[in-house]
């Protein structure tokens, strides 16, 4: 049976680094914004980026692959779709919170980081019910 691991944390917390060390196919919404090796973020396309990440996750699990998804996942709403996907495959996802404080690779401004930190859902236990 395939596994689903969800890595959550603020930008610069080490999610991508941990993801590369875990066994499985690795997806993150940021991959959508990579164009010829250059990160070109466009907030108007965030929905599409997350949808692609979810679709890729579903397809890989259907193929029997272990999947690691690293996104900020600051809210329960952001995590919920992955729990829906996991349920489709009778999987209980593993959720790992990364808390390191490295320089974030996409230069997310401090005010954006503050907003993300303010909406951080510490208790996600309702997702496991």
N, C-alpha and C positions, 0 to 999 in steps of 0.2 A: 504494500500500500504506500502511495506517495505521501510525502510530508509537506506541510506549509509552515514556513517560518516567517514571521513579520518582525522586522527591525524598525523600531521607532526612536525618534530623538530629534533634537533641534539640529539645524545645519551646523556642521563642524563637530558633531558628537561621536563620529566614527562609524556610522551606519554602513557606508559603502566599503570601508576597510574590513569590517567584520563580515559583511556579505561575501566578499571575495574569498574569505577563509572558510566559509561554510560550504558543505557539499550540496549542490543543487543548481538549478538554473536561476540566475539572478535578474530580477527586474526592479526598476524604479522609474517613477514618472520623469525624472530628469533625463532619462535616455531619449525620450521623445524630442527633447530640445537640442540634442547633439546633431550638428550639421557639419559634415566633413571635419570632424574632430574639434569643432568649436561649439561652445555652449551658447545658444541663442534663446534666452528665456522670453516668452511672450505670455503674460498673465491671461490674455483672452483665450489661450489654447489649453489652459490648465485642465478643463473638463476632458478634452480629447486625450491629453497625456495620461490622466488617471484611467480613463476608459480603456486605452490601449494596454496599460499595465494590467488591468483587471482581465481583459480578454486574453492576453498572453499567459497570465497565471492560470486561467481556466483551461486553456488549450494544453499547456504543459502538464497540468495535473491529469487531464484526460489521457495524455500519452504515457502516464505513469512516472513522470519525472518529479523529483523533489524540487520544490520551489522556495526561493528566498526572495522576499520583497522588502526593499528598504526605502521607506518614505518617512516623512516627518510624523504622520499619523498623530497630530496633536489632539484630535477630538475623537469621540466615540463614533460619530458619523463617518469619519474618514476610514476607520477600521472596519466598520460594520459590513461593507460589501465583501470584504475578504472572508469574514465569518460566514456570510451567505454562500460564497463560493466553496468554502471548506465543507459546509454542511452538505452541499451537492455531492461531495465525494466521501462523505462520512468520515471527515477528518476533524480533529480538534487542533487548531493552529497553536503553534508555540509563539509567544510574543516576548521579544527581548527589547528592553529599553536601554539605549546607549546614552551615556551621560558624560562622555569626555568633553573637553573644551578645546578643540583644535581650531585653527583658522579654517573657516568654511571655504570650500573650494570655489563656490560660485559668488563670493563677495556679497552675501545677503546683508543689507544695511542693518545697523544696530536697532533702528526703530522697528523694522520688520521682525527681527529676532525677539524684541520685547513683546510685540503683539502675539507672536507664536507662543512665547513662554506664558503669557497671561491666559491663553485659552487652553493650556495643557490639561488634559484629562488624566488625573493621577489614578483614579479608581475606574478600571475598565471591566470589573468583575461581572457586570450585567451582560456582557457579550458572551460569557461562558455558560449562561443559564439556558 
